[in-house]
Amino acid sequence: MSDREALAAIVRGDLDTAARFARDAAFDADRFAAFAAEHQLAGFVHAAIAGTPMQGALSAAARERLAGAFVRQWAINERLAQELREVAQAFESALCPFVLLKGLHFAIAYHGGTDRRGMSDLDILVRRGDLERAMSLLVRRGYERSASALMGWRIASMFTHACELERNGIPLDLHWELVNHPSYRLDYDEIWARRRRFDADGADVYVLDDEHALTFQVLATAKDLELGTVTLKAFADLYAITRAFDAKQAWEPFFDARTREHTARTAAAMLALMLALFDATRSFSRLAACLDRWASPPAPRALVERLAMRRRSLGDRLWAVGLYETSLLRAGAWWALSLPFRMAGHSTDHGPRESAAPLGDVR
Amino acid sequence: LKPGRAELARLAAACGVECTDVIRLGSVAIHVLSERSAYRDAVLALFRTEPGQHRDFDPSRASARIFVFKADASDGVFGAAPPDGLHVTEPESGRRWIIATEALTAHLFGGDPIELFLALQGSPRDDNAFRVHLSVVVHRALFLLDRVFLHAAGVVFGETCWVFVGDKGSGKSTLSLALGAAGATVLADDHVVLERDGERFLASGCDGEARVLDDVERHLFGTPVDARIVELGGVRKKEIPIARFFRSDPYRDHRLDRLVFPRVGTAFRVSAMAKAEALVALIRATRASHRFSGPADPGAYLDYLSTLVDSADTFSLELSPRLSELDRLVAWVRDAAT
């Protein structure tokens, strides 16, 4: 029995199994709380097990650590929700449409509430043609770019997918693409056409439909894996979106659409990895059956355990690069060409921010 | 636009203030004045007060007044309503704030007396929308005055003040009366107001009556009590005047010492509660009645609740469904008092 297995049971909502793990003599509650925090899931775990036998089975110190993480998560999310409402009003007044990515959408739609998922910033997607207008709206609101654009945004935007801004300690990523890679053929007309209205805790916004939310999460997770910064939080999101998608829609059309986008291999690999990480094959038997037909390059041995232990491995990162549906040579050439633009466009890497409390020193 | 107290009072009087009543919000008695009984009753309902419940209280002794009236945009006193959300001005000298939603604009004056002028602007979609706006504005006004209205019971045992925070069905009435029977002074069985006083908090109760189920009545009193029967959420209860049987002191401030989060489980258990866990429990207990007015607002709210949990010892309490085990609760509280 490992911390990963206990976390997997919580992610699956199998709290009886989680409590059984917690009562095992080999289970170390403090170590588990640290494990959850390292994966940016301490607040999520607290919310998921509140009032259940699993919570009662934890030590006082572990409960305190998880509860503390939840309070930080709650305060950050509330602050982001307030900011989103004001940003949404500014964009609506200027008739500049945007789509809210991840954040409150994932928390409310897939995890069950604003405070159920950790967040560190706001991510919004605008049409490429609206990019300059969106940027001026944000600058007028007091946002400042926290990173520069090499050779100007028009050129930099060919190699990156978002720019980072910040206002009063609130980070905001302004996207013009979900992810950027020359092998991808994402249909942005379809993405925008299928967006839907969503009440993000008082902010009336657009969000991606389930299929594109899942696609975005798959691609973002693969990118984090490639960069060596992925945590189990990304996979917990993937699990929650998969649960919503699996309840309503078929997997074959999903993979047919990803094939047209040249993202099917990445989608299959990340979903298979999610099933392995959370011992979830039985939860998603239709997906598991479908994945058998959409074989992706086999994952490196012990990848699941390395991810759980947050051990970076060059082999794992190269495996993620190998998921692009292009030759390794072309992928490598694009990586080298885009590197200066990507480095200039990011103030920090995408490491875990939960414990860093980027929005101020909240309790 | 910032009209003064006198101008607002004149405006309210011009609209009519014939419908009046009294709310006892802990140690603060509030005189509610309105042009319509529906507005007055909506304010009373926010604090679980029935019309005429405090008819014995002389309204001229109230330390706070709430005026509710319909504003006419053409009178030039109120600015345009915000399109959405909650807006609160920064406090000015003289402890004065403006709290506004798309349907209500409130001018709050601290000091003596506390006055809240609630002006309806436009037409809320329906009665429910009006009640939501009213709740948001009034709870924010309370918060600006450093107070929160909590679903909680309170007792003083010896020199120690205990507040038991819990939702419906968590055993608040039962435990507060059991402690009353053991010699505690009961502040309230269902609602308590807490007020920040520097780094400490003051607690006061909002009602001198307790509502109990049949089995609790039998356990505590032996024979049926001659009292009014009320139906609350589909459950019949006896409404018992606490002072008739126990010591009762609902409308006076007591310095808070212990904050307890009870629930009915399978056996009597009590354990110290980590501050972070108590903070989460308080967020859950109070969040529904609060709206934030900007990105910095959650921080202020968290700071208030953090000070609250730091000011008191915090405990998690599991009550047994067997009423005989209330003796263990009494023993625990008595031990703590000595």
Interface residues (C-beta under 8 A of the other chain):
Chain A: H46 A50 A60 R63 E64 R65 A67 G68 F70 V71 W74 A75 E78 R79 L80 A81 Q82 E83 R85 E86 Q89 N168 I170 G202 G360 V362 R363
Chain B: P83 D84 G85 S271 A272 A274 K275 A276 E277 L279 V280 I283 F292 S293 G294 P295 A296 D297 P298 G299 L302 S306
